[in-house]
Amino acid sequence: MKFFIDTAKVEDIKKAESLGVICGVTTNPSLIAKEGRDFFEVIKEITTIVDGPISGEVKATSETAEEMINEGREIAKIHPNMVVKIPMTLEGLKATKVLSKEGIKTNVTLIFSANQALLAARAGATYVSPFLGRLDDISESGIDLIRNIVTIFDNYKLETEIIAASVRNPIHVTQCALAGAHIATVPYGVIEQMTKHPLTTEGIIKFQKDYKEVFGE
């Protein structure tokens, strides 16, 4: 399973990239709004940091396929690594079909059912983004959704990749890897949590203590 970082915070992207574990970035209007910066300015800076797929989402106010297509074309012009993020709606599917036929990579987002993922894949989506955490929030199993999508895509040899999104903790990451998701897009804080274990910390302290006892440094 590959890792993308889910943020528009350039500092976090730089920190994650320095670890050598991420190969892409996902953003959304809410994440960029938190940074208080221009969308295109942020995206262009991200392309100088990570050499991999970068999802830039069409505006939340873009509701028609025509609006999404026009905006998607502009996003795709920013850099060859750009992926146009499109919401899962009827109009979004139309836009996905057109952009995909033009050779523009797409990521259909806000997926909450296996049927939605299947439709997006058939429309030509490069990626689908099912949201785990938000389903868990309403007492539905997000990881079951990932498993179902993996099974369906495997059954029909669909090439669309599954990006597990709304990942809240390291347990989600493990579950996604076991379920067969191609990618997990995670906040930097979750990557940081994944590096930690109390026995690792305990072991380092013991090694340091033993070294000082022998070498006196």
N, C-alpha and C positions, 0 to 999 in steps of 0.2 A: 504494500500500500504506500502511495506517495503522499507527501504533505504539502499543502498550500498554507499560507498564512492569511487569516481573515481579518483584515484591518486596512485603514487608510492612514495609519500613523507611521510616518516614514521612519522614525526612530526605532520602532518595533520591527519594521521590515529589515532594517539594517542589522539589528541584533540577531534576528532569526537567520538571515542570510549568512552571517559570519559563522554560524554553527554548522553549515553544510548540510542541513536536513530538509530545507524547503526547495521546491522547484516551481512555485507559482504563487500568485496572489489573487485573492478575491476581495472585492469591495462592494459596497452598496450605497445608495444615497444617504442613509442614516449615518454610516461610518464616516463618509466624507463631510457631511454636515457638522459632525462633532469636531472636525479639525478646523472648521471655519475658513476653508480655502477653496479656490476655484477648482472645479472638477478636472478640467484638462491640465491644469498646472500640477495637481497631485499625481494624476496618472502618468504624465510625462516624466516626473521625477522617479516614480516607481520603476519605469522601464529602464532607467539607468542603474538600478540596483539589482533587480532580479532578471535573469535571462531565462524566462519561461512564460507560460500562459498567464495573462493578467486580465481578469474579468472586470469590465467596466459596464455598469448597468445603465440602461436607458432611464430617462427621467420618470419619476413616479407620475407625473402629469401627462406622460405620453400614453394615450389609451388606444389609439387606432393603429392598425397594422402599418399604415402609411407613415405615421409619425415615428413609430419604432424603427421602421426600415431606414428612413432618412437619417435618424439619429445614429442607428447602428452603423451605417456607412461612414459617418463622421468619426465615430469611436474607432472603427477599424483602420482608419487612415493614420491614427496616432503613431502606431508601431506595428510591425509584422506579428508581434506576440499577442496582440489584443484579441480578447474574446468578448463578444457582445452578450451581456447578461439581460435576459428577457423574462418578464413574469409569465407564469402559467395561466394564460387566458386564451379564449378563442382567437382574439386579435394577435396575441403573442405567438400562437402556433402559425398563423399566416405569415407573420414577420420572420419566424424561424425558417420556414420553408423557403422564402425568397432569399434571405441572407445566406442560407446554407448552399443554395444553388449557385450563388455568386462566389462561393469559396470562402465566405466569412464564417469564422468559428463562432458558435453560439453556446450559451449556458442557460438553460431554462431553469428558473429559480422559483422558490415558493412551492415546491413539490411536497404534497402531504398524502398522496395516495399512489399506489402502484399503477393504477389506470392513467393518472396524470403523467407519470414517468414514461409509460409505454407510448402514449400519444406524442410526447415530446421527442422521443427517440425516432418514431416513425415520421415525424415532421422534419427530421434531419439534424436534430440537436447534436452538437459535439459532446456536450456534458449535460447531465441533469443534477440538480441540487436538492435532494430531499432533506428536510429539516428535522433533526432528532429532538433537540431540546424543546422546541415549541410543542411537539406532540406530547412529550413527557409532561409538559406543563398542564395539559388538559387530560391527564391520566390515560393517554394512549401510548402504546409502545413504539417509540421511534426506531429502535433497533429491529423490531419485527418488520417495519417498512423497508429498511435497508435489505434485510434478508429476502423479502418478497421480490423486490426489484432485481436483485442479483439473480435470483432463480429464473425470473421471466426473461431477463436479458440473455442469460446462459442458454435457456431453452431454445431461443430463436437466433442465437449467434449475433445479437445486436452489438454494433461497435461503439455505441454511445457509452461514455465513461460516467461512472457514478461518483459524484462528489458529496460525501457526507458533510452536511452543514449544520449550523446551530449546535456545534460540539461544545459541551460545557465543562468537561472534566476528563482526566486520563482514563477513567472507566469507559466512557463513551468511545475513546480512541481504540482501546483494546477490543471492544465489542464490534466496532466497525471493521477492524482488521480481520477478526474471526469470521464476520459475516460475508467478507469478500468485496467490500467497497474498494474501488480503484484508488480513490483519493479521500483524504480527510482534510477539510480546511478548518484551521483552528486559530484561536487568538494566541498571542505570544505567551500570555500567562499560563495557558494549558501546556504549551511546549516546555516551559520552565518547570511546571509541576511534574511533568513526565520524567525529568532527569533525577528526581529526588526519591529517596527511600530511606527510612530511618536506619536500616542496617548498613547502607552505604555510608551515611554520616558517621555512624558508630565505628565502622571499620576504618575510616580515614583518621578519626581521632585516635584509635588504638595504634595504627601504624605510626602516626606522628609521635605518640608517647613512647613506643618501643624504640623508635629511631633515636630520640633524645636520650633515652636511658643507655643506649649502646655507644653513641657517638658524642653525647654531651653537648649537642647544639640545639 
